[in-house]
Amino acid sequence: MAAIIRGALATVNPAIVKANDDLYEAAVESHRRVVEAIERRDPKEAEIASLTMIDYTAEEIGGKVSGQAPAHG
């Protein structure tokens, strides 16, 4: 799974992936949570994990692209 996620991220924006290994690790972890919830057939947890992943990704990548630190909170 990690290779698939890294490949997808590298396809979307290779410069961000190469310059920010922390983004890669966070992406793998957040996708893992989604996949595990789906495997458990837990739609509520899958939804929560998906929304958390989307929010984090939007903040983190948005911050990296704009040069601003993400506002975690």
C-alpha positions, 0 to 999 in steps of 0.5 A: 500500500505504501508504494501505491500511495507514494506513487500517487503522491509523486504523480500529483506533485513530485516536488512536494514528495521529494522535498517532504518525506514527512508528508509521505509518512503522514499520507501512508498513516492516514490512508492506513486508517481508512483502509483498516476501517473499511476492512473492519466494515466500519463505515462510521470510522471509515468516514471519520478517517477519510474526513480527517485525512482530507482535512490534514492533506488540505492544510498540509499540502496547502501550507507547503505549496504556499510556503506557510506553516499549516494551522493544526488545531 
